[in-house]
């Protein structure tokens, strides 16, 4: 059948030539014959390659979306084009897209790819991936090439192979090109071993061979873990600026009396820890100065974008705008914008008079003493009509009441409580005297404590306190802090930045806050880590004033995450990230932070930065003196009960006296009446004699 089809093609060619179609050539005829020859799908070399590709897809690549890329050879050559088509028809259960190498190189195609993607590349020379394919970090790349073994070897030695970590190459040239043999040649599978020396060299290693539709070494992982032994002293360039305590310079005095500048800080120690584990060296240099980048952070980002450095540190904030230019590690620290204000121990003692008591206690004490006038007047005069008829008596009763309290045992007047025989009066006055003693003792003791004991100053710990105490806010004219507050609709933020003052540097801002402390109160908005470092470093000591200090608010106003920045598509980002995560989980980063803080405090002489905290308002409130009022109330109730008993007893005594008087009166009345009747009777019985 194949022979008859070839005769049909030849006859068609002759017909076209006879009728004057000059476009048909011998080369076109050969291509047509070759294409017809490939219509037979039973080619053994294609079946072998197809089975290899499907095996690798099912075992290593199908977990992600697959992008299939081909070069000009698999696009123009009929034989290799048909090879690609036959392989694609066997992909029935995977998600994939197919691109030409020049089409895929466009940025639009790369951006539209999903986050999880693997690659299969059909090419003649693997070197084409250097300029058209780019970097891959998480993805697995499988290259099917017909190039010679020398081309594959040179590719592994080139810089292009170092941009692809998970790389697998199938040498399919011998299998597809040797068509005259009855047996299909074996397909060898290669990968590379990266960083075999300090120069970052790579070398190819053979993993296994695809023979008779199976691997000769099936136990071998075709995508092995790379860089098990680290980088063999390879040098990575780090761009940094001085930003204590994250990054700062220290001077090391060597035995030869020479001084060398060393880098130190939280991020420096973390990077040095990674360097020791992964066996690489660091070259730290200052970020490159540029007229277009005034901000220090922008200078570091610029070095990473221009590939002048692989890593960037110094407290870089992880923002959406920076994610488009560089890559970041996991969060190593959290920073935020907060306020630093000036505190002072030289506080005024004007609050000593009213400070010990809360206003509610003063109200209750005044009401209690004013109300005590009426029961004292009643116990004194047995009525309150005198107060109602003569209001001037109120003044004398006040003097009498306070005189009774202050001269309790020495007041010997006729109307003093010591001369009274009423138990209710004694109980009432005694209860009030005990209540007064407790009140005065608590008041005088609180005044003594307020004046003589060390006072905790009032400090600002929140933005609400800033607004209530009429603080003005200042910040640097660079660093972006004035813009961070402008992007919010929060009412409190708008009130804070309504009259914000911009300063050139932090030192000038602190000087301005100290100089104007008697005129206006200022609070500085900045990085909490940097401001805390100033406090721990005892920056305020240069003013030689032991009464003032710097206080960093506890409120985290504008939160940010800090991470190590990598240049975009940094190949070893995942390796570095894994060790940073392990350092977090094991507590090494926390230990580094604590060590730096301890060293700073020891050098500065600050005893304990946590001693100065916002004091709690400990004025005596009603909850603290409820017992005194309960005692007073109990005494009043007991005195009232005694007064009732005395009143009833007095009434009974008066009634008995009245009854006795009535009886005596009645006796006297009966006696007088009896005497009158007797006289009358005698008068009637005795008659004078008369004479007739």
VOGU-3710 file (C-alpha; in Angstrom, 3 decimals, decimal comma):
1> xxxxxxxxxx> 0,000/0,000/0,000  2,854/2,309/0,843  4,429/1,624/-2,563  1,158/2,449/-4,367  0,911/5,741/-2,541  4,421/6,646/-3,601  3,481/5,911/-7,266  0,425/8,124/-6,818  2,580/11,007/-5,618  5,007/10,569/-8,526
11> xxxxxxxxxx> 2,157/10,586/-11,042  0,736/13,721/-9,501  4,125/15,356/-9,726  4,434/14,447/-13,426  0,959/15,795/-14,141  1,746/19,121/-12,544  5,019/19,339/-14,430  3,317/18,573/-17,801  0,682/21,247/-17,263  3,333/23,860/-16,499
21> xxxxxxxxxx> 3,344/24,029/-12,741  6,987/24,984/-12,205  6,678/25,363/-8,376  6,987/21,629/-7,805  10,641/20,671/-7,213  12,563/17,571/-6,348  13,007/18,685/-2,739  9,267/19,167/-2,346  8,729/15,714/-3,739  11,196/14,249/-1,269
31> xxxxxxxxxx> 9,429/15,978/1,616  6,079/14,649/0,432  7,442/11,130/0,254  8,981/11,500/3,727  5,676/12,752/5,109  3,792/9,854/3,569  6,329/7,504/5,032  5,619/8,901/8,530  1,906/8,316/8,195  2,715/4,835/9,332
41> xxxxxxxxxx> 2,346/5,209/13,118  4,179/1,966/13,871  7,643/3,556/13,798  9,497/1,928/16,720  11,729/4,931/17,565  8,685/7,206/17,949  6,970/4,659/20,145  10,046/4,400/22,367  10,338/8,170/22,784  6,594/8,488/23,332
51> xxxxxxxxxx> 6,626/5,892/26,100  9,584/7,659/27,789  7,875/11,050/27,733  4,644/9,636/29,162  6,518/7,761/31,880  8,285/10,904/33,064  5,076/12,927/32,892  3,115/10,432/34,955  5,856/10,045/37,534  7,261/13,555/37,920
61> xxxxxxxxxx> 5,423/16,288/36,004  1,652/15,776/36,045  1,153/17,340/39,478  1,335/20,783/37,836  0,270/22,392/34,617  2,691/21,553/31,763  3,984/24,015/29,189  5,317/22,269/26,066  7,846/24,328/24,118  9,417/23,467/20,759
71> xxxxxxxxxx> 11,982/25,110/18,518  12,191/25,632/14,737  13,321/22,064/14,048  10,085/20,603/15,432  8,121/23,289/13,623  9,514/23,168/10,054  11,015/19,711/9,587  8,264/17,295/8,583  9,768/14,311/10,319  10,261/15,961/13,743
81> xxxxxxxxxx> 7,022/17,844/13,402  5,196/14,572/13,016  7,140/13,128/15,965  5,850/15,998/18,120  2,280/15,540/16,890  2,301/11,835/17,664  3,569/12,483/21,203  0,974/15,183/21,794  -1,870/12,872/20,784  -0,969/10,561/23,672
91> xxxxxxxxxx> -1,555/13,350/26,254  -5,147/12,715/27,140  -5,195/13,105/30,927  -2,934/16,080/31,645  -3,306/19,848/31,505  -0,889/21,414/29,065  -0,312/24,236/26,595  2,022/24,246/23,630  4,183/27,192/22,542  6,837/27,966/19,996
101> xxxxxxxxxx> 10,050/29,044/21,676  9,829/32,585/20,277  6,185/32,861/21,194  6,877/31,739/24,741  9,671/34,238/25,209  7,179/37,101/25,233  6,486/38,508/28,692  2,735/38,321/28,219  2,814/34,551/27,943  5,074/34,097/30,954
111> xxxxxxxxxx> 2,965/36,347/33,186  -0,252/34,516/32,284  1,108/31,142/33,407  -0,252/29,478/36,545  1,846/29,433/39,707  2,562/25,690/39,502  3,965/24,782/36,093  6,449/22,256/34,691  8,101/22,325/31,272  8,835/19,938/28,425
121> xxxxxxxxxx> 11,145/21,322/25,742  11,704/19,719/22,306  14,772/21,249/20,724  17,794/20,596/18,589  20,301/22,385/20,824  19,599/22,866/24,577  21,536/26,142/24,469  18,387/27,813/23,158  16,983/27,785/26,681  19,622/30,301/27,772
131> xxxxxxxxxx> 18,088/33,275/25,978  14,522/32,198/25,317  13,503/30,209/28,361  14,855/32,073/31,388  14,996/31,041/35,042  13,057/28,353/36,845  13,000/27,903/40,610  10,170/25,601/41,637  9,474/24,093/38,231  10,811/20,857/36,796
141> xxxxxxxxxx> 12,233/21,005/33,298  12,463/18,040/30,924  14,445/18,671/27,716  14,198/16,276/24,768  17,053/17,066/22,422  18,568/15,464/19,333  21,889/17,198/19,862  25,127/15,310/20,251  26,585/14,310/23,557  29,204/17,044/23,150
151> xxxxxxxxxx> 26,497/19,670/22,868  24,827/18,327/26,008  28,121/18,327/27,869  28,889/21,909/26,893  25,400/22,956/27,892  25,870/21,558/31,391  29,117/23,499/31,744  27,566/26,761/30,604  25,885/29,413/32,727  22,515/28,602/31,161
161> xxxxxxxxxx> 22,224/25,239/32,936  22,861/26,908/36,315  19,641/28,862/35,914  17,639/25,621/35,973  17,955/23,549/39,120  15,448/20,747/38,491  16,783/19,775/35,068  16,526/16,495/33,165  17,787/15,982/29,601  16,926/13,046/27,346
171> xxxxxxxxxx> 19,410/12,456/24,527  16,967/11,275/21,827  19,235/11,953/18,821  20,604/8,428/18,373  17,157/6,889/18,703  15,494/9,173/16,155  18,323/9,514/13,650  19,537/5,914/13,288  16,658/4,663/11,159  18,327/1,817/9,313
181> xxxxxxxxxx> 18,850/-0,373/12,325  16,326/-2,931/13,352  16,730/-2,044/17,019  16,095/1,400/18,448  19,064/3,006/20,196  18,903/3,617/23,944  17,915/7,044/25,286  20,225/8,319/28,002  18,959/10,636/30,743  21,263/13,295/32,201
191> xxxxxxxxxx> 21,177/15,901/34,953  23,872/18,122/36,439  25,655/18,444/39,739  25,774/22,124/40,627  28,524/24,072/42,395  31,231/21,463/42,441  33,759/24,193/43,319  33,904/27,758/44,568  33,541/29,115/41,038  30,059/27,655/40,722
201> xxxxxxxxxx> 30,908/25,124/38,025  28,494/22,359/37,013  29,120/18,936/35,551  26,816/16,454/33,897  25,974/13,107/35,458  24,108/10,243/33,827  21,146/8,989/35,800  19,789/6,049/33,855  18,953/4,767/30,364  15,599/4,127/28,739
211> xxxxxxxxxx> 15,885/0,709/27,159  13,126/-1,652/26,018  10,500/0,690/27,452  11,937/0,623/30,946  14,672/2,285/32,993  17,875/0,380/33,503  18,046/1,891/37,022  14,415/2,313/38,098  15,315/3,119/41,714  17,075/6,371/40,757
221> xxxxxxxxxx> 15,235/9,639/41,354  15,376/11,577/38,082  14,995/14,893/39,929  17,404/14,474/42,858  17,970/17,023/45,611  20,737/19,410/44,597  23,384/21,209/46,648  23,477/18,620/49,419  27,017/19,676/50,290  26,340/23,378/49,951
231> xxxxxxxxxx> 28,028/25,827/47,620  31,668/24,878/48,279  32,659/28,376/49,327  30,920/30,200/46,489  30,664/33,951/47,065  27,338/35,784/47,239  27,222/39,573/47,159  25,038/41,281/49,760  23,888/44,883/49,446  23,317/46,581/52,798
241> xxxxxxxxxx> 23,155/49,889/54,602  23,697/50,666/58,257  20,396/50,430/60,124  20,876/49,439/63,777  20,115/47,002/65,297  19,408/45,053/62,095  22,663/46,010/60,378  25,476/48,120/61,779  29,248/48,377/61,629  31,528/47,445/64,474
251> xxxxxxxxxx> 35,250/47,968/64,903  37,402/44,936/65,636  40,767/45,556/67,251  43,256/42,928/66,169  46,450/41,998/68,001  48,483/44,088/65,569  46,623/47,190/66,798  45,018/47,502/63,400  41,319/48,249/63,216  39,047/46,586/60,711
261> xxxxxxxxxx> 35,400/47,427/60,152  33,074/44,463/60,557  29,378/44,159/59,884  27,103/43,044/62,673  23,427/43,008/63,496  20,408/40,741/63,549  20,203/40,184/59,793  23,973/39,941/59,435  24,153/37,149/61,997  21,254/35,343/60,325
271> xxxxxxxxxx> 22,977/35,481/56,927  26,255/34,370/58,481  24,440/31,442/60,065  23,096/30,429/56,653  26,560/30,836/55,149  28,016/28,456/57,694  25,319/25,843/57,075  25,259/26,082/53,270  29,028/26,538/52,926  29,208/29,834/51,058
281> xxxxxxxxxx> 30,993/33,124/51,651  29,595/36,635/51,906  30,749/39,896/50,405  28,874/42,746/52,044  29,085/46,203/50,526  27,222/49,462/50,867  24,310/49,991/48,551  25,257/51,831/45,390  24,663/55,568/45,413  22,488/56,850/42,620
291> xxxxxxxxxx> 20,975/60,214/41,731  17,662/58,574/40,857  17,433/56,730/44,214  17,671/58,946/47,269  16,112/56,516/49,726  18,445/53,972/51,278  15,972/51,126/50,758  15,583/52,060/47,106  19,349/51,857/46,680  19,339/48,249/47,871
301> xxxxxxxxxx> 16,400/47,374/45,608  18,254/49,027/42,737  21,317/46,833/43,310  19,135/43,720/43,180  17,315/44,838/40,038  20,589/45,578/38,234  22,115/42,271/39,483  24,875/44,056/41,384  23,964/41,883/44,361  22,111/38,639/44,992
311> xxxxxxxxxx> 20,887/39,479/48,505  19,668/42,670/50,137  19,258/43,330/53,859  18,759/46,242/56,307  15,159/45,984/57,419  13,484/45,976/54,009  9,706/46,109/54,281  7,773/43,547/52,263  5,376/45,704/50,225  3,358/44,960/47,113
321> xxxxxxxxxx> 5,350/47,453/45,074  8,629/45,698/45,905  7,292/42,221/45,148  7,146/43,199/41,491  10,887/44,000/41,475  12,470/41,519/43,897  11,678/38,324/45,789  11,537/38,024/49,564  12,305/35,384/52,138  9,825/34,362/54,850
331> xxxxxxxxxx> 9,189/36,984/57,506  12,116/37,138/59,916  10,888/40,075/62,033  7,896/42,327/62,396  8,271/46,075/62,577  5,739/48,849/62,798  5,415/52,558/62,842  5,105/53,903/66,366  5,600/57,128/68,300  8,514/58,157/70,481
341> xxxxxxxxxx> 7,944/60,940/72,971  9,889/62,590/75,746  9,265/61,657/79,367  10,533/63,280/82,531  10,830/62,342/86,197  10,681/66,024/87,192  6,937/66,040/87,567  5,004/68,764/89,397  3,493/67,878/92,799  0,446/70,101/92,441
351> xxxxxxxxxx> -1,704/67,005/92,407  -0,665/66,154/95,966  -3,651/67,986/97,476  -6,428/66,375/95,480  -4,463/63,552/93,954  -4,805/60,916/96,696  -8,612/60,831/96,453  -10,789/60,376/93,454  -13,390/63,079/92,966  -16,167/60,667/93,905
361> xxxxxxxxxx> -14,690/60,246/97,386  -14,583/63,995/97,891  -18,240/64,259/96,956  -19,248/61,459/99,302  -17,212/62,865/102,217  -18,748/66,324/101,844  -22,258/64,878/101,636  -21,600/62,670/104,669  -20,350/65,510/106,866  -23,083/67,888/105,776
371> xxxxxxxxxx> -25,715/65,285/106,468  -24,198/64,607/109,896  -25,213/68,069/111,092  -28,857/67,137/111,378  -28,521/64,005/113,561  -25,987/65,830/115,769  -28,385/68,722/116,171  -31,132/66,288/117,011  -29,028/64,440/119,558  -27,932/67,766/121,011
381> xxxxxxxxxx> -31,244/69,617/121,151  -33,643/66,722/120,667  -35,115/68,571/117,666  -34,119/70,220/114,415  -36,557/73,113/114,594  -33,784/75,478/115,599  -31,993/74,790/112,284  -35,174/75,416/110,323  -36,137/78,563/112,264  -32,618/79,983/112,417
391> xxxxxxxxxx> -30,315/79,006/109,468  -27,461/80,785/111,235  -27,373/77,880/113,601  -25,991/75,781/110,723  -22,632/77,538/110,997  -22,426/76,961/114,731  -23,395/73,333/114,273  -20,577/72,886/111,701  -18,110/74,335/114,179  -19,584/72,159/116,894
401> xxxxxxxxxx> -19,321/69,051/114,718  -15,707/69,608/113,646  -14,776/70,734/117,136  -16,216/67,523/118,459  -14,109/65,489/116,023  -10,852/67,337/116,479  -11,137/67,700/120,259  -12,932/64,517/120,936  -11,614/63,801/124,408  -10,704/67,333/125,512
411> xxxxxxxxxx> -14,000/69,043/124,662  -15,646/69,456/128,095  -18,375/71,966/127,338  -21,827/71,661/128,805  -23,201/70,371/125,518  -20,227/68,144/124,718  -20,799/64,496/124,004  -18,749/63,491/127,034  -21,326/65,085/129,310  -24,291/63,463/127,643
421> xxxxxxxxxx> -25,955/60,496/129,237  -27,517/59,288/125,927  -26,015/56,068/124,552  -27,205/56,853/121,015  -25,302/60,119/121,037  -22,159/58,401/122,201  -22,491/55,688/119,514  -23,216/58,201/116,779  -20,336/60,497/117,666  -17,981/57,541/118,208
431> xxxxxxxxxx> -18,791/56,053/114,808  -18,225/59,387/113,104  -14,975/59,806/114,977  -13,677/56,398/113,800  -14,766/57,208/110,213  -12,921/60,525/110,359  -9,779/58,893/111,740  -9,715/56,393/108,850  -10,351/59,069/106,222  -7,663/61,396/107,543
441> xxxxxxxxxx> -5,164/58,570/107,954  -5,716/57,374/104,375  -5,468/60,927/103,075  -2,280/61,874/104,922  -0,612/58,566/104,091  -1,438/58,989/100,406  -0,001/62,496/100,392  3,214/61,285/101,991  3,512/58,475/99,438  2,740/60,815/96,565
451> xxxxxxxxxx> 5,369/63,352/97,582  8,217/61,274/98,983  8,153/58,010/97,000  9,672/57,840/93,449  6,992/58,939/91,036  6,268/57,109/87,807  5,913/59,710/85,054  2,904/59,893/82,819  3,894/58,591/79,382  2,172/58,310/76,007
461> xxxxxxxxxx> 1,433/54,805/74,795  -1,292/55,239/72,180  -2,400/57,563/69,425  -5,504/58,464/71,427  -3,313/59,841/74,210  -1,406/61,886/71,648  -4,609/63,509/70,484  -5,999/64,027/74,005  -2,785/65,602/75,283  -2,421/67,783/72,171
471> xxxxxxxxxx> 0,856/66,341/70,929  2,204/67,372/67,545  3,714/64,719/65,278  6,993/64,882/63,401  8,687/62,407/61,087  11,466/62,238/58,529  11,024/63,784/55,116  12,224/60,480/53,639  11,431/56,876/54,313  7,800/57,064/53,292
481> xxxxxxxxxx> 6,288/57,478/56,743  4,318/60,554/55,782  2,770/58,597/52,904  1,893/55,534/54,976  -0,542/57,618/57,026  -2,010/59,404/54,014  -3,378/56,208/52,473  -5,795/55,571/55,341  -9,229/56,990/56,027  -8,912/56,616/59,781
491> xxxxxxxxxx> -10,104/59,726/61,614  -7,396/59,449/64,256  -4,672/59,254/61,602  -5,998/62,341/59,855  -5,950/64,273/63,093  -2,377/63,202/63,795  -0,995/64,172/60,387  -3,053/67,334/60,019  -0,059/69,388/61,180  2,902/67,047/60,736
501> xxxxxxxxxx> 6,449/68,413/60,853  9,148/66,938/58,579  12,762/66,652/59,727  15,968/65,879/57,849  17,352/63,213/60,175  16,573/61,490/63,431  19,217/63,300/65,474  17,763/66,710/64,591  14,292/65,460/65,474  15,380/64,335/68,955
511> xxxxxxxxxx> 17,202/67,614/69,539  14,088/69,556/68,557  11,900/67,493/70,895  14,268/68,128/73,828  14,652/71,865/73,165  10,917/72,538/72,844  9,749/70,329/75,729  8,696/73,348/77,835  6,748/74,939/74,973  5,171/72,192/72,852
521> xxxxxxxxxx> 4,931/68,442/73,147  6,190/66,546/70,089  6,083/62,853/69,242  8,251/61,305/66,542  6,784/58,732/64,125  9,224/56,095/62,896  10,339/52,487/62,923  9,753/50,845/66,286  12,901/48,735/65,943  15,075/51,791/65,259
531> xxxxxxxxxx> 13,457/53,886/67,984  13,811/51,084/70,526  17,490/50,847/69,611  17,907/54,555/70,379  16,352/54,036/73,779  18,352/50,910/74,575  21,529/52,632/73,409  20,833/55,434/75,904  20,923/58,050/73,188  19,498/60,665/75,573
541> xxxxxxxxxx> 22,594/60,574/77,799  24,369/63,155/75,661  22,042/65,835/77,097  23,337/65,062/80,619  19,879/65,425/82,091  18,902/62,528/84,299  15,316/63,726/84,613  14,352/63,186/80,947  14,190/60,002/78,937  12,876/58,735/75,609
551> xxxxxxxxxx> 9,810/56,528/75,621  8,647/54,333/72,731  4,893/53,787/72,648  3,606/50,251/72,903  0,995/50,793/70,196  1,872/49,288/66,813  0,409/51,925/64,524  1,502/50,890/61,002  2,595/47,189/60,882  5,208/45,878/58,424
561> xxxxxxxxxx> 6,985/42,574/57,795  10,759/42,423/57,335  12,510/39,844/55,165  15,701/39,203/53,234  15,380/40,426/49,646  16,624/38,369/46,691  17,104/39,440/43,135  14,180/38,459/40,934  14,104/34,737/40,008  16,932/33,959/42,421
571> xxxxxxxxxx> 17,580/30,292/41,772  18,416/29,338/45,353  15,571/31,207/46,970  13,818/28,046/48,172  17,015/26,636/49,686  17,610/29,830/51,661  13,941/30,030/52,655  13,927/26,485/54,024  16,843/27,221/56,335  15,295/30,526/57,460
581> xxxxxxxxxx> 12,082/28,700/58,349  14,073/26,119/60,277  15,879/28,921/62,128  12,506/30,396/63,080  11,052/27,111/64,273  14,126/26,254/66,324  14,207/29,693/67,984  17,575/30,729/66,544  16,251/34,031/65,206  14,754/34,850/68,604
591> xxxxxxxxxx> 18,078/34,056/70,242  19,935/36,317/67,812  17,535/39,174/68,597  17,925/38,708/72,349  21,721/38,534/72,067  21,897/41,802/70,133  19,572/43,535/72,606  21,629/42,317/75,560  24,909/43,509/74,024  23,435/46,937/73,282
601> xxxxxxxxxx> 22,083/47,316/76,818  25,378/46,216/78,358  27,350/48,741/76,332  24,956/51,615/76,972  24,605/51,064/80,727  20,805/51,046/80,713  19,757/48,963/83,708  16,465/47,668/82,455  14,509/49,170/79,569  11,275/47,716/80,927
611> xxxxxxxxxx> 11,368/49,606/84,213  9,693/52,680/82,820  6,191/51,650/82,008  2,878/53,427/81,948  1,778/53,620/85,611  -1,723/52,701/86,652  -3,769/55,529/88,157  -3,909/54,565/91,838  -6,063/57,315/93,243  -8,250/56,030/96,035
621> xxxxxxxxxx> -11,698/55,463/94,579  -14,997/54,513/96,141  -14,179/50,852/95,679  -11,168/51,319/97,963  -13,045/53,097/100,790  -16,348/51,261/100,755  -15,461/49,661/104,089  -15,301/53,061/105,778  -18,778/53,976/104,630  -20,075/50,553/105,629
631> xxxxxxxxxx> -18,620/51,108/109,104  -20,221/54,531/109,261  -23,544/53,174/108,106  -23,404/50,369/110,677  -22,638/52,832/113,474  -25,498/55,094/112,414  -27,926/52,155/112,348  -26,770/51,028/115,800  -27,041/54,566/117,136  -30,516/54,885/115,626
641> xxxxxxxxxx> -31,578/51,607/117,196  -30,218/52,752/120,556  -31,967/56,081/120,131  -35,258/54,301/119,505  -34,766/52,173/122,615  -33,881/55,230/124,658  -36,821/57,099/123,215  -39,209/54,273/124,080  -37,672/53,932/127,526  -37,952/57,672/128,120
651> xxxxxxxxxx> -41,549/57,638/126,996  -42,331/54,825/129,382  -40,590/56,637/132,204  -42,503/59,793/131,436  -45,734/57,815/131,360  -45,009/56,247/134,745  -44,180/59,622/136,224  -47,367/61,044/134,801  -49,407/58,172/136,198  -47,815/58,594/139,618
661> xxxxxxxxxx> -48,583/62,282/139,555  -52,177/61,572/138,576  -52,543/59,048/141,368  -51,048/61,415/143,885  -53,305/64,151/142,665  -56,302/61,922/142,894  -55,342/60,907/146,420  -54,973/64,480/147,433  -58,285/65,307/145,831  -60,086/62,461/147,640
671> xxxxxxxxxx> -58,529/63,456/150,899  -59,624/67,011/150,586  -63,125/65,923/149,649  -63,399/63,586/152,634  -62,387/66,314/154,977  -65,026/68,605/153,565  -67,797/66,035/153,990  -66,860/65,338/157,626  -67,012/68,950/158,545  -70,399/69,268/156,958
681> xxxxxxxxxx> -71,715/66,242/158,833  -70,578/67,451/162,225  -72,119/70,761/161,581  -75,472/69,251/160,900  -75,451/66,869/163,855  -74,639/69,503/166,407  -77,416/71,956/166,863  -77,551/74,720/169,319  -80,104/74,594/172,093  -82,987/76,935/172,000
691> xx> -85,335/78,051/174,722  -88,905/78,260/174,430
//
